[in-house]
Structure formats: structure tokens, C-alpha cells
């Protein structure tokens, strides 16, 4: 059976639409989504990404939150272990930056091709 436009679907569609996720990919992506499911971590990721120079010291990230610096450090550790941010110690402080490849991977997975039910639902 030939479906019109099917060849184009392979080049344009998100990985989830093209084929089912493998076990390893699903585990990796689940870690990322789980890390982002916490509002504090989601805000931290946004703060780091929007920080001047694209990186932020943990000392710069505690102000906007009503939680302690050790709690912020714990949330940053979860983001780092999920592969969403990188880090580097400089003296007594740790600096964090968003890993663009991780965000691109999440974005590519969630993109619904035009004309699908998922795309139509997003337009509502």
C-alpha cells in the first residue's frame, strides 16, 4: 500500500511519530521530563538559559526562590544528572549552563507534524 506523502513524513516528523522509542531512549527522555516536572527546576533551567552569557553561578540563582541554597543545589544536581545542564566548579562556586543538544532532543521529540491530530489539538 502506498500512502501519498509518506516518504516526506520520515524527513519531517518527530522521532515519536516516525517510529516507537527504544527502551534506552525512553529511559533517557523520561529522566529529562521528570527533572522538568518540578516547577523550581523548570524555573531554574529558564533562569540559566536566559542569564547573561548563557551561564549562571549557583550564587545568582538563589534570589528568585524561597528555598535555601542547598535546596537550589540539589535541584541543579537533578538537572545535571538528567543531562539538561552542564556545570563547572570555579573556586568556591559552581557555574551552570543549559546543554542545547538536550533541549533540541526534547523539542524534536515533541514536535507534531502539521495535519496530525496532535498538531490540531495544540491549535485549540
N, C-alpha and C positions, 0 to 999 in steps of 0.2 A: 504494500500500500504506500502511495506517495502522498505526502501532505505538503501543500503549497507553502513555501516559506520555511519549511523545516530545516533546510541547510543553514538559513540565516539565524535560526534560533540558537545553534551551537555557538556562533560567534558573538551573539548579543546578550544572551541570557545569563542570569546569575548562576553560580555553581549549583545551587539548590534546585533550580528548575531544570538544568541540563541533566543531572544525574543525582542519585541519592548520595548523601555524605557517607564517607567511610568512617569506621569506628574511631580511628586516631584523630581525624579532622573534627569529628563531632565532640570528642573529649576536649580538644584544644579550644574550640569555639565556645563550648559550654563554660569553660573556666573564664573566658573573656566576658561572656554575658553575665555570669554570676558576679564577677567583680564589678560590673557596671550596674548591677541591680540595686546597689546601695546608693541612696541619694548623696551621701557625703562623698563617696568615691567618684560618682558621676560629676559632682561639682569640682572635686579636686582635679580630675582629668581636664575639665574645661578651663579651670584656672591656670593649669600648667600650659596647656595649648595656647591660651591667649596671653600669657605672660610675655613681657618684652624679651626678645632674644630667643623665645621658644623653650626656655628652661627656667626653673624656679627652685630656689632654696627652700628646704622644709621650713626655715625660719620665716619665709614670706607667705607661707600657706596657712599658718595657724590663725591669723587675724580674722578672716571671714567666718570662722566656725566657733560654735560654743562648745568646743571639746578641747581636751588637753593636747599638748604637743605629742606625748607618747601615743595617743589615740590616732592623731593625724599620721604619725609614723607607721602605725600598724596598717592603716588604710592604704598608705603608699606602698607598703610591702606587698599587700594583696594585689594592687595594680601591677607592681613589678613582677610578681610571681605568675600573674596571668599573661604576661608578655605585652602589656599595654604601655608601659613606661620603662625607660632606661634610667639608670642612676649612676652617680659617681661621687665618691667622698672627696671633699676638698677641705682639708683642715678638720675642723670640728663639725662642719655642716655637710649634708648630703644634698646634691642637686639632682633634679628630676627633669626629664623631657619626655614628650609623647613619642612613641615609635610609629611613624607614619605607615609603615607596612602593615602593622596590626590594624590600624583604623581602616586602611584600604581593604584589608581582608574582610572585615566586618561589613563594610559598605558594599563590597561586591556581592557578598552573600545575601544581603537584604534587598538588593535592587530587584524589583519586579519588572519584567519586560512589559512594554506598552501593549495594551489589548488583552491582558490577562485579568482574571477575577481579582487577584491581589492588587494589581495596579488600579483597577476600578474602585475597589474598596478604599484605597488610600485617598482617592479623589473626593470622597464623601464628606 
